[in-house]
Structures are given as structure tokens and as C-alpha cells.
Amino acid sequence: MKKKYLLISVMLMTGLSLIFAGGGQQQGTGASAKKLIYVITPGWSNPYFKTEADFAAAKARELGYEAKAYDHGDDANLQSQYIDAAIADKAAAIILDNAGADITVAAVRKAKAAGIPTFLIDREINSTGDAVAQIVANNYQGIQLVGQEFVKLMKEEGEYVELLGLESDNNARVRDQGYHDIIDQYPGMKMVAQQAADWDQTKAYTIMQSMLQAHPGIKGVICCNDTMAMGAMAALLAAGRGDVIVVGFDGSNDVRDSILRGEIKATGLQQMAYIAEQAAIQADQYIRTGSTGKEEKQMIDCLLITRDNAGKLNNFAMSN
């Protein structure tokens, strides 16, 4: 009888050991055991930011990570909350398109102090050594390409207006400077109005209406991003002024289609799909080896998009 009870006890202990071993194995290979990457970008109502979030998260998942993506809407407080959440979740890395070059520095430093590396895309911050990487489009180079095309389309003369981006975004200042370093060389070109539309299509539409009323003789509009270019073009078409030359910057599908329709004339493609994927690739490299093998600040050249090549553009990437 003792032998029988001993045999049953051994069998029960063996079974329990197998159950716990099996449970442990499932936990080790399940999604809960995957390292986590946070992707935090500005508002997804703008296809540019939605694309970078989608591509960064998709590449992270392809590399074997869990990815959580959030939209801070250019609200620095909300951005800070998401970074706090990443710290609480013990994320392996953060991929961030930030909500302000100055105000974001403290948040990136907080993540670094918690042992979480940050990989910035699209927008730089005003510090070095806090983020592991700052991978951005060469805005100055790209906007100059668009500026040169604008001067050519304007035949080097005429009144024009400018729609600016968010004041807190370094890219807004860089693009404005790049435009004027080209256009201001031509004495026949005269800027008669300039106003921030904060990267927003609806604001651009309203501002363009006011500018057109105040300056009915304008011949062109330079926009510091595609979303504002779409708003400006819509206002001009509504006013029967499809003859006004409008250029943008980003390389969105919306502007591609407008260019192919003969409306907006040109844009500069920021290779955002590539940049977003690079951030995930470099995050993986850093997590595995402690180094990306690259400089912190990395500039990716832009491409000029006109009616000649717009048909090759899709989701901020060019096909061969």
C-alpha cells in the first residue's frame, strides 16, 4: 500500500512539474515576453505623422518587438505622459517625433535616466548626448530644391505669400530660411504677406482666404508643409484662382495627387518611411549591442517632386 501511495505521489509531482514547466515555456515565448518599443508622434490626422508612426511600429514588430504607438498632437504635456508610461512599462526604447525642440529635452533626459534610449525622428531637439539618435530629413537642402523650382515657375518675378509652420518646431525655421536663401536672391520676387498656419490644413485654408482678399494680385504661395499647401490650394480653387502657383514640402499622397491633377506644382519629399524604419533598426541594434554604429545626428537628403516624377511617389517613398 505504501508503494502504491508513493507511486501516486511521484506521478502527481511529475505532472505538476510538467505543467509549471509548460506554463513557463509559454510565457517565455509569448507576446508578453517581447521587449517593448514605444512610438510617439504628432497628430495622425496629418498623413505624414501617421505614416512615420505606422512604419516605425511595423518595423519594430518585424524585428521581434511589441510596439505601442501614440499621438501626442504637439501637446508637450501629453508627450510627457506617454514617456512616463513608457518608463512605467519598462520599454526597451522610445521612437519619438517630438512636441518641441526645447521642451522635449527634459523628457528625453528623464527616459535616459530610467535606462530607456530615445531615437528621434523628423524633428531634432536642442541638445546633444541625451538621445541616442536624431534622424531627420535634410530640411534645408530639400526646401531649397522647392525654392528653386518655385522661382523657375514664377519666372523670377511677382508677388507671393508664405505659410509658416509651428514656431516651436525647428523645422519651421529651417524651411523658412531655406526658402528665402533662394528666393531673396531675385529682386523681382516680392513677399507681400507671411503667417503661421501651424502645419494645419484648416488654418491654412482660412489664412489663405484672408491673404487673397488683402493681396488679390499674388502669383504664388510657398508653404512649409504639404498639409498647409492643400489648405491653401483649396481656398484658391474655391476663389477661382487655380492659376496661383502653390508649392509645399513633405511628399504626401494628397499633394502627389494634386500635382498630377495640375494644381499644386511641386513639393519636397522627406523620405519619412525610410527614416522611421531606420529608427527601429537602430533601436534594435542599440538594444542588442549597446551602439548604433552611427553618429547621433543623421541627415537624410530630400527629393524634388514635380509632375514629371509624382507618379512614382507613394506613402513618402519613391518606387524605381
N, C-alpha and C positions, 0 to 999 in steps of 0.2 A: 504493500500500500504506500509506504514511504517513497519507493522508487517511482510509483505512478504520479504522486504529487510533485516529486522533484522534476519529472519529465514535463508535466504541465507547466510548472513554474518557468523552466528553461524556455519552453515554447512561447509563453507569454512575453517573457523578457526579450526574446529574439524578435518577436513580432513588433513590440513597441520600439525596439531599436531601429528596425527597418522603416517603421512609419516616420519616426523622427528624422532619420537619415534622408528618407524620400522628401519630407517636408523641407528640410534644409536645402536639398538639391534644387527643388523648385524655386525657393526664394533666391538662391544664388544665380539662377539663370533667367528669372522673370524680369519684367519691366521695372519692378520696384528696386532692383539691384543696379540698374543702369545709372551711370553718372548723369547729372542734370546740367543742361545749359539753358540759361535764361536769355531770351532775345527781347530787347526793349527798344521800341522805335516811336517816332511821332505818329500822328493820326493816319489811320488806314483809309480814311475817305480819299486821301491822296494816293493814287495808284503807285507812285514812286515808293512811298514808305511801305505800302502793303507788299510790294514786290520784294523789297530787301528783307522784310520780316519772313516772308514765305521761303525765300531762297536760303537764308541763313538757317532757319529751323529745319528745312528739308535736308540740307547738307549735314547738319548735326545728327539728325536721325539716321541718315545713310552711314555715318561714321560710327554708329552704335550707341548714341546718347539719347536720353529722353530730352525733349525740348519743350519749354514753355514760352509762348510769345505773348507780349503785351504791348498796348498802345498807350503812351503817356500823353499824347495830344499836345505836346510842347508845354506841359504843365510840370514845372520843376518839382513841386510838392508830390505830385503823383509819381513822377520818376523816382523820387527818393523812397516812396512807399514800396515800389516794385524792387528796388535794390535792397531794401530791408527784408523783403520777402525772400529774395534770392539768398541772402545771408542766413535767414531762418531755415531755409530749405537745404542749406549746406551745398549750394550749387557749385559745380566744378569750374564754371566760367560764366561771364556775362558778355553778351554781344550787344552793344549799345549805340544807337544813333541819338545823341544827347539833346537835352532841352535848353542848352545854353552853355556857351564856351567858358564862362566864369563860374556860374552857379553849380555846374556839374562837377567841378574839381573835388569838392568836399565829399560828394557821394562816391566818386571813384576811389578816393583815398580810404573811405570807410570800408568799401569792399576789399581793397588791398589789405587793410589791417586785419580783416577777417579771413585772409588767406584765399580770397577769390580774385583771380585775374580778370581784368576788363579789356575787351577788344572793341575799340571804337570804329565805327564805320560812318562814312558820309560827312560827318562834322567833327572837327578837331575840338579839343579843349585847350585852355590857355595854361597848360603846364606840361612838362615832360617828366618821365620817370614814374608816373602814377599809373597810367595804363600800360599794358604790355605792348599793344599795337594801336596805331591810329592810321587806318587805311581809308584814304579819301580820294575822290576824283580830283584831278588837277583842274580845279575850277578856273584858275586864271588862264591857263592855256586854252581850255575849252571855250570860255566866254569870248576870248579874243578871236577864235575862229568864227564864232557867230557874229561878232562885231565887224569883222572884215567883210563877211557876206552881207550884212546889213548896209554897210557903206556902199558896196557894189550895187545892191538892189535900189538904193536911194539915189544912185548916180552922183554920189558925193555932195548932195545938197538937199536942203529942205528942212522944215520944222518937224521935230519929233518929240515924244514924251517917253518917260521911263516909269515902270512899275517895279518897286523895290521889294525885297523880302523882309523877314523879321530882323529887327535891329540887333537882337541878342545873338543872332547866328553869324559867325564869322564868314560863312559862305556868301551872305548878302553883301557884305562889304567888299569881299574879294571880287565878286561878279560885277558889282558896280564899278570898281576900279578898273577891271579888265576891259569892260565896255568902253570906258572913257579914255583909257590909254590908247585905244584905236581911234574912236570916233572924233575925239577932240583934236586930232591932227588935221582935220578937214574943216577949213574956215567956213565952207558953205553949209555945214551941218549945224543946226541951231536947236538946242533943247529948250522947250518953252514951258515944260512942267515936269515935276518929279514927285512921286508919292509912294509911300509904303502900302502895299496890299497884303503884306504878311503871308505870302505864299498861297493865299486863299482865292479860289475862283469867284465866289460870290462878291467878295470885296473888290476884286479886280473889275468885275462887271459894272458895279456901281461907280467906282472911281473913274473908269473909262467913259462912262456916260457924262460925268461932270467935266472931265478933261475935254471931251469932244465939244461940249457946249461952250466952254471957255476958249477953246482953240480950234475952231472949225477947219482951219487950214492945214492941220497936221497931215504929214505924209507918211509917218512911220511911228511904230511903238516898239521899244525894246523892253523885254520882260525878263526878270531874273529867274523865273522858272516857268515850266510848261503849264502848270495849273493856272497861273495868272494870265498866261498867253491865251488860254482857252476862254477865260472870262472876258478878256479884252476883245478877242475876236468875235465873241457872241454879241457884245454890245455894239461893235462896229457893224456887224451884219444886220442887227435889229434897226440900226440907224441908216441903213442903205449905203454904208461906207466900206464895202468889201474891197475897195481899191487901196485902203491903207495897208502898208507893209508891216506885218507883225512877225517878230521872232521871239523864240523862247529858249529854254535851257532845261534839260533833263533827259529827253528822249523817250517820252511816254507814248503808248499806243494811241492815245487820244490825239496827240499832236501829229503823230505819224499819219493818221487817217485824215486829219485836217490838211496836212501838206499834200497828200495825194489828191484831195479834192480841190487843190489850188487856193486854199485860204491862207493859213499860216505858211510862211515862206521857208523858215529854217529853224533848227534847234541844235543844241549840242548834246550829244549822248554821253551821259555819265554811265559807265559800264557797271551799273549797280548790282546786277545779278552776279557778275564775276567778283565784285568787291565783297558782297555778302557771303558768298561761298568761301572766299579766301579767309574771312574772319573765322568761320567754322573750322576750316582746315588748319589754320594757325593755332586756334584754341586747342584742337586735338593734339597737335604737335607739342604745344607747351605743356599740356596736362601729362602727356606721356614721357617727355624728355626734359622739361624744365626750360626749354628755349624754343623760340620760333625759327631761329637761324636767320632772322631778318632784322632790319632797323625798326625802331618804334614807329617812326613816321614814314609812311609809304604813299607815294603819289601815283595814281593811275591815270594815264592820258585819256582825254575825251576825243570824240569823233564828230565831225560836222555832218548833220543830216539835212538833206535837201530833197527835192522831188526826184533827183537822179538815183538816190540810194534808199529812200524811205521804205520801199517795198521789202527790203531785207531786214528791217527792224521789227523785233517782236520781244515784248517784255524786257526792255532795256538791254537787249543783246542783238548783235548782228549775225545773220546767217552768212555762210560762204556763197 
